[in-house]
Amino acid sequence: MAEPEVLRSTGGPVLTLTLNRPEALNALTPDQRERLIELLSDASADPAVRAVVLTGTGRGFCAGADLRGTGAGADLRGTGTGADLRGTGTPPGERIAGDVARTLRTGAQRLIAAVLDCEKPVIAAVNGTAAGLGAHLAFACDLVLAAESARFIEVFVRRGLVPDAGGAYLLPRLVGPRRAKELMFFGDALTAAEAERTGLVNRVVPDGNLAGTARAWADRLASGPTRALALTKQLVNASLDTDRATAFAAEAAAQEINMTTRDAQEGVRAFLERETPHYEGH
């Protein structure tokens, strides 16, 4: 039996999801995309999961969307775009207005949203090339660790395409509009060190240390106040889309909700009694 194209493994409260098509630099198939969405949704609702690591096998983290053999999408093969035109009913060589937009909304954009909306912290452990959709998959994660050999490529312009898979939403929020335009206009490959300097990556580590560092970070997150982290993630992700009054109201509401959790009560108790808190994730 062939190995699954997305490997799922658990170690205590840490869930690791590994893209497993090393021969294709983990270019993402529609089936893989749907499996990732399913697993992230399950992790979000599972109280036993308190942190998620997303990584790849071999030399690539994710080289974009794999569009080989997608019929109407054949002219977009190898672009790194998130568009998947299989099953649209459009004969090869023909396209009905709205097909591409629809498939992006129901495909790549759903995947990016699944990462952003996951109620558990998600760490990207970028082990190699992250291009197109693959780069945006990493940037959507809450924390990004990169191996020294990793590269990040806004590949779309090289193929005459507009960035998709949430790129024009994510990059300006991470590095500002001017730097985002430079990356998207030129499509130059960023080394891991360059990505760290621009704020796209939290930390660069030697290739051999990537898995261990990702696990250490995930263990720290998994031992934290899980609901407080989920609410914090929601506040930060929403903050750049809202005005101050709305952000302050959301903050107050989040704190009100969080103070009903046992972990918040444990944190306050431990502080008052000068003890180390023990968080259970609820």
SVG drawing of the C-alpha trace seen along z (x, -y; Angstrom):
<svg xmlns="http://www.w3.org/2000/svg" viewBox="-20 -53 43 55">
<polyline fill="none" stroke="black" stroke-width="0.4" points="0.0,0.0 1.3,-3.4 2.1,-5.9 -0.5,-8.7 0.3,-12.0 -0.3,-13.8 1.2,-12.0 -0.5,-12.5 1.4,-11.8 0.8,-12.7 3.1,-13.0 1.2,-13.9 -0.8,-17.1 1.2,-18.0 -0.1,-17.1 2.4,-17.0 1.1,-17.1 3.7,-16.3 3.2,-16.8 4.5,-13.5 5.2,-13.8 9.0,-14.4 9.4,-13.5 7.3,-16.5 8.8,-18.8 5.4,-18.4 3.5,-20.2 -0.1,-20.1 -2.7,-18.0 -6.4,-18.8 -6.8,-15.6 -3.9,-16.7 -5.4,-20.2 -8.8,-18.8 -7.1,-16.4 -5.2,-19.2 -8.4,-21.3 -10.1,-18.3 -7.2,-17.6 -6.9,-21.3 -10.6,-21.5 -10.4,-18.3 -7.4,-19.7 -9.3,-22.9 -12.1,-21.0 -10.1,-18.3 -9.3,-19.1 -6.5,-16.5 -4.6,-18.6 -3.0,-21.8 -0.5,-22.6 0.1,-21.8 3.3,-21.5 3.1,-21.6 6.1,-20.4 7.2,-18.4 9.4,-15.4 12.5,-15.6 13.9,-18.8 10.7,-20.8 8.2,-22.2 5.6,-22.8 6.4,-23.9 2.9,-25.2 -0.2,-23.6 0.3,-20.5 -1.9,-20.9 -0.7,-18.1 -3.5,-16.3 -6.1,-18.8 -7.8,-19.1 -8.8,-22.7 -6.0,-23.7 -3.3,-22.1 -2.2,-25.5 -1.4,-26.5 0.8,-23.5 3.8,-24.2 2.9,-27.8 2.5,-27.5 -0.9,-28.9 -3.7,-27.6 -6.2,-27.3 -7.5,-23.8 -9.9,-23.5 -10.7,-19.8 -14.3,-19.0 -15.5,-22.4 -17.1,-20.7 -15.1,-22.9 -13.5,-21.0 -9.7,-21.3 -8.8,-24.6 -12.0,-26.3 -12.9,-28.3 -16.1,-29.8 -15.9,-33.2 -15.9,-32.6 -14.3,-29.2 -10.9,-30.3 -12.4,-32.6 -14.7,-29.9 -12.0,-27.2 -9.8,-29.6 -12.5,-30.4 -13.4,-26.8 -9.8,-25.5 -6.6,-27.4 -8.4,-30.2 -10.2,-27.6 -6.8,-26.1 -5.3,-29.4 -8.4,-30.2 -8.2,-26.8 -4.8,-27.6 -5.7,-31.2 -9.0,-30.0 -7.5,-26.9 -8.1,-27.4 -4.7,-25.8 -1.4,-27.5 0.2,-26.3 3.9,-26.2 5.4,-25.9 8.6,-24.0 9.9,-24.9 12.4,-22.3 13.0,-23.4 11.5,-25.3 8.2,-27.1 6.8,-28.6 3.5,-30.1 0.7,-28.5 3.4,-26.7 4.9,-30.0 1.5,-31.4 0.7,-28.2 3.8,-28.9 3.0,-32.6 -0.5,-31.8 0.9,-29.8 1.2,-31.5 5.0,-30.9 7.5,-30.0 10.7,-28.1 13.0,-27.7 15.9,-25.4 19.0,-27.2 18.3,-25.5 14.8,-26.9 13.8,-29.3 10.6,-31.4 9.5,-32.3 6.6,-34.5 6.6,-32.5 3.4,-33.9 4.9,-36.8 7.3,-34.5 4.3,-32.8 2.4,-36.1 -0.1,-35.5 -1.6,-37.4 -0.6,-36.1 -3.4,-34.0 -3.9,-31.7 -4.2,-34.8 -0.8,-36.3 -1.9,-39.9 -3.7,-39.7 -0.9,-38.0 2.3,-39.7 1.5,-43.4 0.4,-42.5 3.7,-40.7 6.2,-43.0 4.4,-46.1 3.1,-47.1 6.4,-48.2 8.3,-45.1 5.3,-42.9 5.2,-44.6 9.0,-44.0 8.6,-40.3 5.5,-39.9 6.7,-42.2 10.1,-40.5 9.5,-36.9 13.0,-36.6 13.8,-33.7 14.4,-34.7 16.9,-32.7 15.9,-31.7 18.2,-34.4 16.6,-37.1 13.1,-35.9 14.1,-36.2 15.4,-39.7 12.2,-40.8 10.0,-39.3 8.5,-36.4 10.3,-33.9 10.6,-33.8 13.9,-31.9 16.4,-30.1 18.0,-26.9 20.4,-24.4 18.6,-21.8 19.3,-19.0 17.8,-21.0 14.5,-21.9 12.3,-19.1 13.7,-19.3 13.2,-23.0 9.7,-22.8 8.8,-20.1 10.3,-22.1 8.3,-25.2 5.1,-23.1 5.7,-21.5 5.9,-24.9 2.7,-26.0 0.9,-22.8 1.7,-23.3 0.2,-26.8 -3.3,-28.1 -4.8,-26.8 -8.0,-28.8 -6.1,-32.0 -3.8,-31.3 -6.8,-30.7 -8.4,-34.0 -5.1,-35.8 -4.7,-34.4 -8.1,-35.6 -7.4,-39.1 -4.1,-39.5 -5.4,-38.1 -8.4,-40.5 -6.5,-43.6 -5.2,-44.8 -8.7,-44.7 -10.4,-46.7 -10.4,-50.2 -9.2,-50.9 -12.7,-50.9 -13.6,-47.6 -10.2,-46.1 -10.6,-47.3 -14.2,-45.9 -13.0,-42.5 -10.1,-42.5 -12.5,-43.2 -14.9,-40.5 -12.1,-38.0 -10.8,-38.6 -14.3,-38.2 -14.6,-34.9 -11.2,-33.8 -11.7,-34.5 -14.4,-31.8 -11.8,-29.1 -10.1,-26.9 -6.7,-27.8 -7.2,-31.5 -8.3,-30.7 -5.2,-28.5 -2.9,-31.2 -4.3,-33.8 -4.1,-31.3 -0.5,-30.3 0.5,-33.9 -1.1,-34.8 0.4,-31.7 3.8,-32.2 3.6,-28.8 4.2,-27.6 0.8,-27.2 -0.2,-23.9 -2.5,-24.5 -4.8,-21.7 -6.1,-23.4 -9.6,-24.3"/>
</svg>
